[in-house]
Amino acid sequence: MKKLLMLATLTVFSLAQTAYAQCSSSSKQAAKKTSYTYGTKTYAYAGHHHKKKAKGPDIVETALASGQFKTLTTALGAAGLVKALQGKGPFTVFAPTDEAFAKLPEGTVETLLRPENKDRLIEILTYHVAKGRLTADKVTKASGANTLNGQRLAFDTSNGVAVGNAKVVNPDVMTSNGVIHIIDTVLLPTENNIVEVAANAGDFETLITAAKAAQLAGLLSNEGPFTVFAPTDEAFRKLPRKTLNNLLKPENRQKLADILTLHVVKGRVFAEDAIGAGSANAVSGGDLKFRVDDGRVTVNGANIVATDVQAENGVIHVIDTVLLPE
């Protein structure tokens, strides 16, 4: 009898262990995937799980718990960015609400969530994220921030706090790996390359003509990122007419290329960074020197009349004089 009781006890214990293991396994599998519904479709992604954190919820967990970022979290899942935003960071996220996404033209969100548009979706979402923990007091003291997209967001505190064309409606939502500022509009980075931005501006016809003559237009359209110190048409008119006409001749293509590449720096160098660095090496091999005189920023003596004009593959600073190699 004792043997039978012992055998029964062991059997029950064994079954309990098996059931617990199966239950635990099922729970872990369920925890690995989280699905989000937008419209009539459900999007699922594998979450990124850490050991239990003592510091509280991260950016993604905070957004999920809020209940006003269903579209944003759906988009993060579709773009495969959840793991990144649950990383160590810290990050600053300018988070558009569901109402902000609803302001986009009808069908825009559904189109962006399609797998074939993942790259564009990533460009848009990373345009809302900056490195570091930029709390409201830092935002109000800064002119802008470089985003993970590569393009820069401008800050404006003249009427409340604006980030690009969005208004911050609730700042400083703290998380374990960063800070969220809630905004009322989705921020859209430009899709135009450097040549397209210059063409659309209408003040750089001579520069574009010269870039084509020097066979540099393709480079500035398809590669990068680059920083271009772009002389206006008026700047080119300061040159003797004969000089410009000679430079545009096929036999002077290399000389023209040497002049134009003096205006180009590899990478994105925003105005704030240029002033801080004091100098930069141009693609031509020449040196560019930045100075601040009476509130004016100059590069090799030319006035920079407009800064941080965004392009998909770089940034443009407008100058009033053509730079010539020494």
SVG drawing of the C-alpha trace seen along z (x, -y; Angstrom):
<svg xmlns="http://www.w3.org/2000/svg" viewBox="-11 -93 58 95">
<polyline fill="none" stroke="black" stroke-width="0.4" points="0.0,0.0 2.8,-2.4 4.5,-1.6 1.3,-2.3 0.9,-5.7 4.5,-6.6 4.1,-5.6 1.0,-7.7 2.6,-10.7 5.6,-10.5 3.3,-10.2 1.3,-13.3 4.4,-15.3 5.8,-14.2 2.6,-15.3 2.6,-18.6 6.2,-19.3 5.3,-18.5 2.2,-20.7 4.2,-23.6 6.9,-23.3 4.4,-23.3 2.6,-26.3 5.8,-28.2 6.9,-27.4 3.6,-28.6 3.8,-31.9 7.3,-32.6 6.2,-32.0 3.2,-34.4 5.5,-37.0 7.8,-36.9 5.2,-38.2 3.0,-41.2 0.4,-42.1 -1.0,-45.5 -4.1,-46.2 -4.4,-49.2 -7.7,-49.4 -8.7,-45.9 -5.2,-44.4 -3.1,-43.0 0.6,-43.5 2.8,-41.3 6.5,-41.6 8.9,-39.8 9.5,-41.9 12.8,-42.5 12.9,-41.2 15.4,-41.9 15.7,-40.7 13.4,-42.4 14.3,-46.1 14.2,-47.9 14.1,-51.4 10.6,-51.1 9.2,-50.8 11.2,-51.6 10.1,-53.9 8.1,-51.2 6.4,-49.9 5.5,-53.5 4.0,-54.2 2.0,-51.0 0.7,-51.7 -0.4,-55.2 -3.0,-54.1 -2.6,-57.1 0.2,-55.7 -1.4,-52.7 -0.5,-53.8 3.0,-54.7 3.6,-51.3 2.1,-49.5 4.5,-51.4 7.5,-50.7 6.6,-47.0 6.2,-47.1 9.6,-48.9 11.4,-46.5 12.4,-49.3 11.0,-48.0 14.2,-46.2 16.3,-49.4 14.0,-51.6 14.0,-49.1 17.8,-49.2 20.1,-50.9 19.8,-54.4 19.2,-56.9 16.9,-58.2 14.7,-61.2 11.5,-60.4 9.1,-63.1 6.0,-60.9 3.0,-61.6 -0.3,-60.6 -3.0,-58.6 -4.7,-62.0 -1.5,-63.2 -1.3,-60.2 -5.0,-60.7 -4.2,-64.2 -2.1,-62.6 -3.9,-62.2 -6.3,-59.2 -4.5,-55.9 -1.0,-57.3 -0.5,-55.1 -1.8,-52.0 0.6,-52.6 3.6,-53.1 2.8,-49.9 3.2,-47.8 6.4,-45.7 7.6,-47.3 7.6,-50.7 9.5,-49.7 12.6,-51.8 10.5,-55.0 8.7,-54.1 12.1,-53.7 13.2,-57.1 10.1,-58.8 10.2,-57.1 13.9,-57.6 13.3,-61.3 11.4,-61.4 14.3,-60.0 17.5,-61.7 20.3,-60.3 20.6,-61.3 18.0,-62.3 16.9,-65.8 14.6,-67.0 12.4,-70.1 14.9,-72.4 17.6,-71.3 15.2,-71.5 14.3,-75.1 18.0,-76.1 19.0,-74.3 18.4,-75.3 17.7,-71.8 18.8,-68.1 20.3,-65.6 18.0,-62.7 18.8,-59.0 17.5,-59.6 20.5,-61.8 18.5,-64.9 18.1,-67.6 15.1,-68.8 14.8,-72.6 13.4,-73.8 11.4,-76.9 10.4,-78.4 8.8,-81.7 5.3,-80.4 5.4,-77.4 7.7,-74.7 7.8,-73.5 9.8,-70.7 9.9,-71.1 6.2,-71.8 4.9,-70.0 3.9,-71.4 5.0,-69.7 1.7,-69.1 3.2,-67.2 6.9,-67.2 9.1,-65.1 7.4,-61.7 10.3,-59.9 11.2,-56.3 14.0,-54.0 15.9,-54.5 15.1,-58.0 12.4,-60.6 9.2,-61.1 7.8,-64.4 4.3,-64.1 3.7,-66.0 0.6,-66.8 1.9,-66.3 3.8,-63.6 7.2,-64.9 8.1,-64.0 11.7,-64.2 12.4,-65.4 12.7,-62.8 14.5,-65.1 18.3,-64.8 20.7,-67.7 20.3,-68.5 16.5,-68.3 16.4,-70.6 18.6,-73.1 16.5,-72.9 13.3,-73.4 14.7,-76.5 15.1,-78.3 18.3,-80.2 20.9,-77.7 20.5,-77.3 24.1,-78.2 25.4,-75.8 23.3,-73.0 24.5,-73.8 28.1,-73.8 27.6,-70.5 26.3,-68.8 29.2,-70.2 31.7,-68.9 29.8,-65.5 29.1,-65.9 25.3,-66.1 25.0,-62.3 27.3,-62.1 25.3,-64.8 22.0,-63.1 22.7,-59.5 25.5,-59.3 26.3,-60.9 25.7,-62.2 27.4,-65.4 27.4,-69.0 27.3,-71.5 28.1,-75.2 26.0,-76.4 26.7,-79.7 23.5,-81.3 23.1,-82.6 23.9,-86.0 27.1,-84.7 28.2,-83.3 27.3,-86.7 30.1,-88.2 32.6,-86.3 33.7,-87.8 31.4,-86.5 34.4,-85.3 35.6,-83.3 32.4,-81.4 32.0,-80.8 35.5,-79.4 34.9,-77.1 31.8,-75.6 33.8,-74.5 34.5,-70.7 38.3,-71.2 38.1,-72.9 36.0,-70.3 38.6,-69.3 39.3,-72.9 35.5,-73.3 35.3,-70.1 38.2,-71.3 36.3,-74.5 32.9,-72.8 34.3,-70.1 35.9,-72.8 32.2,-73.5 31.5,-69.9 32.4,-68.1 31.7,-64.4 29.1,-63.8 26.4,-66.1 28.0,-69.1 25.3,-71.3 25.9,-74.9 26.3,-74.4 28.9,-71.6 30.8,-73.7 31.1,-76.6 32.2,-74.3 34.8,-72.6 36.2,-75.8 37.3,-74.0 36.6,-71.1 38.3,-69.3 36.6,-69.7 36.3,-66.8 38.8,-68.7 41.4,-68.4 41.2,-72.1 40.5,-73.5 37.4,-75.3 37.6,-77.8 34.5,-78.9 34.4,-82.1 31.8,-84.2 32.1,-87.9 29.5,-90.3 27.0,-87.6 27.7,-86.5 29.0,-83.1 31.5,-82.9 33.3,-80.1 36.6,-81.2 35.3,-84.7 31.9,-84.0 28.9,-84.8 26.6,-81.9 23.2,-83.4 21.1,-80.3 21.9,-77.2 20.8,-73.6 18.7,-73.3 17.8,-69.6 18.2,-67.0 17.7,-63.3 21.4,-62.7 22.9,-65.7 22.6,-69.3 23.0,-72.6 24.3,-75.9 23.7,-78.9 26.6,-81.2 26.9,-84.6 30.3,-84.1 31.9,-81.4 34.8,-79.8 38.0,-79.6 41.1,-77.3 44.1,-79.2"/>
</svg>
